Amino acid sequence: MHRFSLIVATIGRTDEFSILLRSLAEQTMRDFELIVVDQNPDDRLSPLVEEWASKVGKQDNKESGQIQVKHLRCLPGVSRARNLGLMHSSGEILAFPDDDCWYHPDTLHNVDTWFRKHENYGILSLGCRDEHGRISGNRWWEAECDLKWTNIFRTSGTCCCFVRRPAGMIPLYFDESLGPGAGTNFGAGEDTDFLLTLMSYGIRGRFYSFLYVGHPCRNGYDNVQRAKKYGGGFGRVLAKHSLPFLCLGLVVFDFTRAMLRIILGDRSRAAQLLAHGQGMIQAYFSR
């Protein structure tokens, strides 16, 4: 059994994925398995994964540990891909790096140390910064706090979360109706749903932004249709976990920001925010 299982669901990216692979090859802690769940319709990643596996295999030794690589194929759907990766995982600590993120050389070492010092926690969510050190995700006003339903949407993101494999019958499963590629109107929220489900079983989580994962700054939704699907994903998660007041607060937040954008003359962004809020409302009250 490895200490870490890193499950990467990837589609359509090669250059960014190469950056992630390079960062994993530089980890000071090498007791991990990399599970690449490839959703591409072609074989573009095979040479890249094989070359990387050969390279890290030559670097490994008994003292530093050994990296194992698994290359799986899957139909599109990020939740479907992560579930397949979970089925083939064996690590004590699970992580789901995005195919366009990167780890710093001591990331796994620091996460391992943190979990050994905090046995009563099962989830660690790190900060998220771009190549210039700017916050690119997990924009919560507290630098460190416990994960709660009131802050979960701002303190967690898939590429930044590490989960201690739970004992017993606690499920490890991503809702396949949620997230990019699901083929539904719920285009996001699969990671939040995953964590809220674990927390509903009493597993404690901690947000700790002093450690962070690298990820470029991206607008989560760059058009009205995508914004509505993102909002739909959040609305679906809020309905699943019976969080009506949080849904109301997030919708008001969206509509307030939209009005400010209109005042500033940014009608395109205002339309996206309105669509996001509308998608949230529709999904929350849909069957």
C-alpha angles and dihedrals in degrees: 000000000000125000091233136030112197110197115194118188106197139178134160098001129104110149093045091045089053089057091054091049092050091052092050091050088057096055114129088211109060103176095113144102121226114214112192112195103196117203096173117123090225137046098256095128100049097084091045094050093043093050091048093048090051092049097050090043090062091049096051124096138167093266099051097035133240132276119219121202127204122184113198131178125222142166115258118286124099095220091047090050094049092049089054089050091050090053090057097041128105105171126125090224121042126207134175109204116189116242089245100047131087138208125225114239094259098040098106092040091053094046091049090051092048094052092048089054095045107048092162093064126078101180131051120186117191132200122267125224137167129234090279094051094255118142107260100172145000092053099185121150094229118073092210132017144130117276112255136165088256094061105021095106091055101037102048138059130163098248092048100049129096121188127197106225104255123230126236125011099333106135123242102198139130116219102246092207088067132073139026114331095019092120092230136099089259101091100166144015099078092122094048091048090050092054096042089053091053091046090052087064091056098264110149123223133196132202112214114174097178086083115051145180122228117247132153119249108259134169103241091220125023100181139037096254094052092044090055091050091049090051089047090056092052092046091052092051092048090051093047091054096039098242105148097153092051089049090052091049093050093048091050088048091053094047093046092052090047091055090050090051090052090052089050091050097248098129094161093060091041090056090051092051092048090049090049091053092044091051090051093052094046094048094046092056098036122101 
